[in-house]
């Protein structure tokens, strides 16, 4: 059950990045409480990084959020987050987030938030829909989900965590991940789940003309680190999906950063 939003309305972020004189700019931006957006950080290649800031301590019971990002033709946008995202304890309600993304031809989006920490008794649903205009639209997507506050003996103590991601290229669905964890009903430590690890990273990398090289380099990164376990696979459309397990969020972030660096070089 979704309780009343304590902010009295849906919390929204809308951002549109465009290319102007060879550099990416924020063409349009709006937001509502508790969010605001820092001034963009310029990247060496002319792209920009934006970081939503939140006045709240994290996601609370009843929160309802809608984020929308549009990367226009030729633009390069990277969306970051300020800190680990805490999903706080909820008595009986839940919180939700909807994210809508459009990446135009020859545009690049890196969606690169900090890890998510679902506290005990929390319930959260995220729905993300991404539309890539065509084969020239580039996307690097990362999601890191922890088991909860392991040091506080809250390992898989949340009620529900759901994350649904759908990615389209043109009108064709090219990737769908429908994650729904109910720890009271699922063997979260078992095979096919977290398998004894505490953190999991999911990555999606849109196709490039060097897909085989990218796949091999990602596998070398994964195989070369004894602290993690994971795999990478090529999807039917030439895109890549990667899943990584570990015991520290920072380790998964470092690994994702290595993969991102390889991806950027091969664009």
C-alpha positions as CSV (number, residue, x, y, z in Angstrom):
1,X,0.0,0.0,0.0
2,X,1.4,3.4,-1.0
3,X,0.9,5.9,1.8
4,X,0.4,9.7,1.3
5,X,3.4,11.5,0.0
6,X,4.7,13.7,2.9
7,X,5.7,16.4,0.3
8,X,2.0,16.7,-0.7
9,X,2.7,15.9,-4.3
10,X,4.9,13.8,-6.6
11,X,8.5,14.7,-6.4
12,X,9.8,15.4,-9.9
13,X,13.0,15.9,-11.9
14,X,13.0,16.8,-15.6
15,X,16.2,17.4,-17.5
16,X,16.9,17.9,-21.1
17,X,20.5,18.0,-22.5
18,X,21.3,19.4,-25.9
19,X,24.4,20.0,-28.0
20,X,25.4,23.6,-28.7
21,X,28.6,24.8,-30.3
22,X,30.2,21.4,-29.8
23,X,29.4,21.2,-26.1
24,X,26.5,19.7,-24.1
25,X,24.3,22.1,-22.2
26,X,21.2,21.7,-20.0
27,X,18.5,23.1,-22.3
28,X,15.7,22.6,-19.9
29,X,15.5,21.7,-16.2
30,X,12.8,21.6,-13.6
31,X,12.5,19.9,-10.2
32,X,10.3,19.9,-7.1
33,X,10.9,19.2,-3.4
34,X,13.0,17.6,-2.0
35,X,15.2,17.7,-5.1
36,X,17.3,20.2,-6.9
37,X,20.1,19.9,-9.4
38,X,23.7,21.1,-9.0
39,X,25.3,23.2,-11.7
40,X,26.6,20.7,-14.3
41,X,30.2,19.5,-14.3
42,X,31.9,19.8,-17.6
43,X,33.7,16.7,-19.0
44,X,36.8,16.8,-21.1
45,X,35.0,15.6,-24.2
46,X,32.4,18.4,-24.1
47,X,29.8,16.4,-22.2
48,X,28.4,17.2,-18.8
49,X,27.6,15.5,-15.5
50,X,24.6,16.4,-13.5
51,X,23.9,15.4,-9.8
52,X,20.5,15.6,-8.3
53,X,20.6,16.7,-4.6
54,X,18.0,15.6,-2.1
55,X,17.1,17.5,1.0
56,X,15.6,14.4,2.5
57,X,17.6,11.7,4.4
58,X,16.5,9.2,1.8
59,X,13.4,7.5,0.5
60,X,10.6,7.5,3.0
61,X,7.2,5.7,3.3
62,X,4.7,7.2,0.9
63,X,7.3,8.9,-1.3
64,X,6.3,9.0,-5.0
65,X,8.9,10.2,-7.5
66,X,9.0,10.8,-11.3
67,X,12.3,11.5,-13.1
68,X,12.6,12.3,-16.8
69,X,15.8,12.7,-18.8
70,X,16.1,13.6,-22.5
71,X,19.4,13.5,-24.3
72,X,19.1,15.3,-27.6
73,X,21.1,14.4,-30.8
74,X,24.8,14.6,-30.3
75,X,24.7,15.4,-26.6
76,X,26.7,13.5,-23.9
77,X,25.0,13.4,-20.4
78,X,26.1,11.6,-17.3
79,X,23.6,11.3,-14.4
80,X,25.2,10.8,-11.0
81,X,23.9,10.8,-7.4
82,X,25.3,12.5,-4.3
83,X,25.5,9.5,-1.9
84,X,24.3,6.0,-1.3
85,X,20.5,5.9,-1.6
86,X,18.8,4.8,1.7
87,X,15.4,3.3,1.6
88,X,14.2,3.8,5.2
89,X,12.1,1.6,7.4
90,X,8.4,1.7,6.6
91,X,5.6,0.6,9.0
92,X,3.3,-0.8,6.4
93,X,3.4,1.4,3.3
94,X,5.8,1.7,0.5
95,X,7.5,4.2,-1.9
96,X,7.8,4.3,-5.7
97,X,9.9,5.8,-8.4
98,X,9.3,6.1,-12.2
99,X,12.1,7.0,-14.6
100,X,11.5,7.9,-18.2
101,X,14.5,8.3,-20.6
102,X,14.9,9.3,-24.2
103,X,18.3,9.1,-26.0
104,X,18.3,10.6,-29.5
105,X,20.6,9.6,-32.4
106,X,24.3,10.0,-31.8
107,X,23.6,10.9,-28.2
108,X,25.2,9.3,-25.1
109,X,23.7,8.7,-21.6
110,X,25.6,7.3,-18.6
111,X,23.1,6.6,-15.8
112,X,25.5,6.0,-12.9
113,X,23.8,6.4,-9.5
114,X,25.3,5.3,-6.1
115,X,24.3,2.0,-4.6
116,X,20.9,1.4,-3.0
117,X,20.5,0.3,0.6
118,X,17.1,-1.0,1.5
119,X,16.6,-0.8,5.3
120,X,14.7,-3.4,7.3
121,X,10.9,-3.4,6.7
122,X,11.2,-1.1,3.7
123,X,9.2,-1.6,0.5
124,X,10.2,0.1,-2.8
125,X,9.3,-0.2,-6.5
126,X,11.3,1.4,-9.3
127,X,10.1,1.4,-12.9
128,X,12.5,2.6,-15.6
129,X,11.7,2.9,-19.3
130,X,14.4,3.9,-21.8
131,X,13.9,4.7,-25.5
132,X,17.0,4.6,-27.7
133,X,16.3,6.2,-31.0
134,X,18.5,3.9,-33.1
135,X,21.8,2.1,-33.2
136,X,23.8,5.4,-32.8
137,X,22.1,6.1,-29.4
138,X,24.5,5.0,-26.6
139,X,23.7,3.9,-23.1
140,X,25.7,2.9,-20.1
141,X,23.3,1.9,-17.2
142,X,24.4,0.8,-13.7
143,X,22.4,-0.4,-10.7
144,X,24.0,-1.6,-7.5
145,X,21.7,-3.2,-4.9
146,X,22.9,-4.1,-1.4
147,X,21.4,-6.7,1.0
148,X,20.6,-3.9,3.4
149,X,22.5,-2.7,6.5
150,X,24.6,-5.8,7.0
151,X,26.5,-4.2,9.9
152,X,23.2,-3.6,11.7
153,X,22.1,-7.2,11.2
154,X,19.6,-6.2,8.6
155,X,20.8,-8.6,5.9
156,X,17.8,-9.1,3.5
157,X,15.4,-7.8,6.2
158,X,13.4,-5.5,3.8
159,X,9.9,-6.5,2.9
160,X,10.1,-5.8,-0.9
161,X,12.5,-4.4,-3.5
162,X,11.4,-4.3,-7.1
163,X,13.2,-2.8,-10.1
164,X,11.8,-3.1,-13.5
165,X,13.9,-1.9,-16.5
166,X,12.7,-1.9,-20.1
167,X,14.9,-0.6,-22.9
168,X,13.7,-0.1,-26.5
169,X,15.6,0.6,-29.6
170,X,13.2,2.3,-32.0
171,X,10.0,0.3,-31.4
172,X,11.7,-2.9,-30.5
173,X,12.2,-4.1,-26.9
174,X,15.9,-5.1,-26.6
175,X,16.3,-5.6,-22.8
176,X,14.0,-6.3,-19.9
177,X,14.9,-6.9,-16.3
178,X,12.0,-7.5,-13.9
179,X,13.7,-7.9,-10.5
180,X,11.4,-8.4,-7.5
181,X,12.8,-9.5,-4.2
182,X,10.6,-10.7,-1.3
183,X,13.0,-11.9,1.3
184,X,10.3,-13.5,3.4
185,X,9.4,-15.7,0.5
186,X,12.7,-16.2,-1.4
187,X,16.0,-17.9,-0.6
188,X,18.0,-14.6,-1.0
189,X,21.3,-16.3,0.0
190,X,20.8,-19.2,-2.4
191,X,21.7,-20.2,-6.0
192,X,20.2,-17.9,-8.5
193,X,19.9,-15.1,-6.0
194,X,22.8,-13.5,-4.1
195,X,24.6,-16.8,-3.5
196,X,26.3,-15.7,-0.2
197,X,27.3,-12.2,-1.4
198,X,25.9,-8.9,0.0
199,X,26.0,-6.7,-3.1
200,X,25.0,-7.1,-6.7
201,X,25.6,-4.8,-9.7
202,X,23.6,-4.9,-12.9
203,X,24.9,-3.2,-16.0
204,X,23.7,-2.6,-19.5
205,X,25.9,-1.4,-22.3
206,X,24.4,-0.5,-25.7
207,X,26.0,-2.0,-28.8
208,X,29.2,-0.7,-30.4
209,X,31.1,-1.8,-33.5
210,X,33.7,-3.3,-31.1
211,X,31.3,-5.5,-29.2
212,X,33.6,-8.5,-29.2
213,X,36.6,-6.5,-27.9
214,X,34.4,-4.9,-25.2
215,X,33.0,-8.3,-24.1
216,X,36.5,-9.8,-23.8
217,X,37.9,-6.9,-21.9
218,X,35.0,-7.0,-19.4
219,X,35.5,-10.7,-18.8
220,X,39.2,-10.1,-18.2
221,X,38.3,-7.4,-15.6
222,X,35.9,-9.8,-13.9
223,X,38.1,-12.8,-14.0
224,X,41.1,-10.8,-12.7
225,X,39.6,-9.8,-9.4
226,X,39.2,-12.5,-6.7
227,X,36.9,-10.3,-4.6
228,X,34.1,-10.4,-7.1
229,X,32.2,-12.9,-9.1
230,X,30.2,-12.2,-12.3
231,X,29.6,-12.6,-15.9
232,X,29.0,-10.8,-19.2
233,X,26.9,-11.8,-22.1
234,X,26.0,-10.5,-25.6
235,X,22.3,-10.0,-26.1
236,X,20.5,-10.7,-29.4
237,X,20.8,-7.1,-30.6
238,X,24.6,-6.9,-29.9
239,X,24.2,-5.1,-26.6
240,X,25.9,-6.4,-23.4
241,X,24.5,-7.3,-20.0
242,X,26.8,-7.7,-17.0
243,X,26.0,-9.0,-13.5
244,X,28.6,-8.8,-10.7
245,X,28.5,-10.0,-7.1
246,X,30.7,-8.8,-4.2
247,X,30.9,-8.1,-0.5
248,X,31.6,-4.3,-0.7
249,X,29.7,-1.6,-2.6
250,X,33.0,0.2,-3.2
251,X,34.5,-2.8,-5.0
252,X,31.5,-3.0,-7.3
253,X,31.7,0.7,-8.0
254,X,35.4,0.4,-8.8
255,X,34.7,-2.5,-11.2
256,X,31.9,-0.6,-12.9
257,X,34.2,2.3,-13.3
258,X,36.8,0.1,-15.1
259,X,34.1,-1.2,-17.4
260,X,32.9,2.3,-18.1
261,X,36.4,3.4,-19.0
262,X,36.7,0.6,-21.5
263,X,33.3,1.4,-22.9
264,X,34.1,5.1,-23.4
265,X,37.3,4.2,-25.3
266,X,35.4,2.0,-27.7
267,X,32.6,4.4,-28.5
